[in-house]
Structures are given as structure tokens and as C-alpha cells.
Amino acid sequence: MDIIFLHDLRIETVIGIWEWERKIRQTVAIDLEMAVDIRKAAATDSVDDTLNYKLVAKRLQEFVGESDFQLVETLAEKVAAIVLEEFEVAWVKVRVNKPGAIRGARDVGVLIERGARPGAG
């Protein structure tokens, strides 16, 4: 299985458990690795035969930008579900970073994998 990736997609959203966080928009950074078979696209040289990462990015910008979750864990699960269901990938790895959430750390977040493992068929 091949991997198409999208790294450091930055989106402003409402996220957090603290009252002050519920009143502001914060930036989250999303990294995706998506398992797809790119052989047909490579043979045809057509975007119609591959996972269009621009469409993935636009969909997630819309969804995350309008979301209002308390936990990055919830956001990561919802992002994974969108990619798996709407873009029909076999497997996805989602990293959601919340830059500046912990003083002294560049960022914190979660990393999840959902769907079949790459190369599993």
C-alpha cells in the first residue's frame, strides 16, 4: 500500500476544556498519512485516479474550522472518520497538535491510526 501525506495543515478552531479556551479560536496543526494504491494514477497521470489531497484539505478545513470540541482526542477521531468514510482510504494516521498548549513545550497532541494497516491488503 502507498501513502499520500498531508503535513502541518493549520486550522483555527474552538478547542479546549478551560472556560477561556471556549471563548477564543486556537490553531491546531494536523498531519495525515493515508493509505491508497497510487498505481492507476501513476499509469494514467490523472488526478481523477488518485486521492485528491486538496479536496481532503478543504474538507478538513471546513469541518475543523466549524468544530467546537473540548478534546484533541475527539477531534482526531472525527478527522479519521471523515477521511476513512468520505475519501475511502484503507488506513489513516492522524496527528493533531495543539501548539503552545503546554508552557515550555512546542506542542502537544495525539496520534491515532484507524482502518486496516498499510500493506494489509
Helices and strands as residue ranges (DSSP letters): E 2-15, G 21-23, E 26-36, H 39-44, G 47-49, H 53-66, E 68-69, H 72-86, E 91-99, E 107-115
